[in-house]
Amino acid sequence: MLAEYVAGSLDQGTRALLETHLIGCAECVEYVRSYRETIRLARTTAAEETVGEMPAALVEAILVATRGRGSQE
Protein backbone atom coordinates (compact mmCIF):
# COMPACT_ATOMS: atom_id res chain seq x y z
CA MET A 1 0.00 0.00 0.00
CA LEU A 2 2.87 2.38 0.74
CA ALA A 3 4.25 2.12 -2.78
CA GLU A 4 0.82 2.98 -4.20
CA TYR A 5 0.47 5.87 -1.74
CA VAL A 6 3.82 7.39 -2.68
CA ALA A 7 3.15 6.85 -6.39
CA GLY A 8 -0.24 8.55 -6.06
CA SER A 9 -2.16 5.53 -7.30
CA LEU A 10 -3.88 4.56 -4.04
CA ASP A 11 -7.67 4.75 -4.18
CA GLN A 12 -9.11 7.93 -2.68
CA GLY A 13 -10.78 6.27 0.33
CA THR A 14 -7.71 4.34 1.42
CA ARG A 15 -5.53 7.38 0.82
CA ALA A 16 -7.79 9.48 3.07
CA LEU A 17 -7.62 6.85 5.84
CA LEU A 18 -3.82 6.69 5.60
CA GLU A 19 -3.45 10.47 5.64
CA THR A 20 -5.75 10.70 8.67
CA HIS A 21 -3.48 8.21 10.41
CA LEU A 22 -0.38 10.16 9.41
CA ILE A 23 -1.73 13.30 11.10
CA GLY A 24 -1.32 11.63 14.48
CA CYS A 25 1.62 9.29 13.92
CA ALA A 26 5.07 10.85 13.75
CA GLU A 27 6.69 7.42 13.34
CA CYS A 28 4.70 6.67 10.18
CA VAL A 29 5.36 10.16 8.82
CA GLU A 30 9.09 9.51 9.26
CA TYR A 31 8.74 6.08 7.64
CA VAL A 32 7.00 7.57 4.58
CA ARG A 33 9.70 10.28 4.41
CA SER A 34 12.48 7.69 4.51
CA TYR A 35 10.66 5.57 1.92
CA ARG A 36 10.49 8.54 -0.44
CA GLU A 37 14.16 9.34 0.22
CA THR A 38 15.13 5.74 -0.56
CA ILE A 39 13.32 5.96 -3.90
CA ARG A 40 15.02 9.29 -4.66
CA LEU A 41 18.46 7.90 -3.85
CA ALA A 42 17.87 4.77 -5.92
CA ARG A 43 16.82 6.85 -8.91
CA THR A 44 19.82 9.15 -8.50
CA THR A 45 22.19 6.20 -8.28
CA ALA A 46 20.61 4.47 -11.28
CA ALA A 47 20.94 7.66 -13.31
CA GLU A 48 24.64 8.02 -12.56
CA GLU A 49 26.98 6.78 -15.22
CA THR A 50 29.05 3.79 -14.22
CA VAL A 51 32.75 4.10 -14.85
CA GLY A 52 34.79 1.25 -16.26
CA GLU A 53 34.22 -2.47 -16.26
CA MET A 54 34.25 -4.92 -13.42
CA PRO A 55 37.81 -6.12 -12.80
CA ALA A 56 38.50 -9.62 -14.13
CA ALA A 57 39.77 -10.74 -10.70
CA LEU A 58 36.44 -9.80 -9.14
CA VAL A 59 34.48 -11.65 -11.81
CA GLU A 60 36.63 -14.75 -11.23
CA ALA A 61 36.21 -14.53 -7.44
CA ILE A 62 32.42 -14.35 -7.82
CA LEU A 63 32.42 -17.33 -10.18
CA VAL A 64 34.59 -19.38 -7.81
CA ALA A 65 32.41 -18.47 -4.81
CA THR A 66 29.17 -19.39 -6.58
CA ARG A 67 30.33 -22.49 -8.43
CA GLY A 68 28.35 -25.55 -7.41
CA ARG A 69 25.55 -23.68 -5.63
CA GLY A 70 22.96 -24.76 -8.18
CA SER A 71 23.67 -28.45 -7.60
CA GLN A 72 23.06 -28.20 -3.84
CA GLU A 73 19.34 -27.50 -4.19
CORGIDA-V563868 format. One line per field, one symbol per residue. psi: psi as a letter, one per 30 degrees, with the letter a starting at -180 (. if undefined). Layout:
psi->???
This chain:
psi->eeeeeefggkleeeeeeeeeefegjeeeeeeeeeeeeeeeeeeeeefkkkkllkkeeeeeeeeeffkfefff.
